[in-house]
Amino acid sequence: MREIEKKWLEFGYRCFAYEGPNGLKVERLSKEVGKNKSSFYHLFADLEIFTERLLELHLSRAKAISKKESTAKNEQELISIILAHKTDLLFNRQLRIHRNQPKYKECLDHIMPFSVRGLLPVWKNIISLSENGGLAQMVLHLSLENFYLQITDETLNELWLSEYFANIRQMVLLFKQPKNRSK
């Protein structure tokens, strides 16, 4: 990839992550990149092709993040990985918000299987469900939906993530407790 293409894609990636598809305006991108609109059209032909390239970029980043997550040994390591990839997670959030559009849903559908595989080993330990992988996976799926509904640029920080994981652990503990049989 040429340097100028990288520049366009990097800025477009950030715009999409923070504003969704509505943040992708050729004139705005041109101004920020410091090139005229004809440069954009020369490289990408139209906004549709540019968006496809952004989705390809996100897919490759998501695979790299999943690989890192699969090596995390504990909650703190996972939090560090998450914080290092804040923009990528916000991009993924936008995909979820706009998943009524087939291209965004398709991208999410490609990401979910390897993302869950990468997260599950450390996730089971974080939420104290190492003995029940099926339940841990179900809780992970529900937690991911909830996670992406809540994250913003402001909330995605170490304290919020620690509290989020603590709340999930608390919920799992409540599920694991025997039912109170008082009469």
Protein Blocks (a to p, Z undefined) as FASTA:
>chain_A
ZZklmmmmmmmmmmmmmnojmlmcfklmmmmnopafklmmmmnopamlmmmmmmmmmmmm
mmmmmmmmmmpcbfklmmmmmmmmmmmmmmmmmmmmmmmpmklmmmmmmmmmmmmmmmmm
mmmmmnopmklmmlmmmmmmmmmmmmmmmpcfklmcfklmmmmmmmmmmmmmmmmpccdf
bZZ
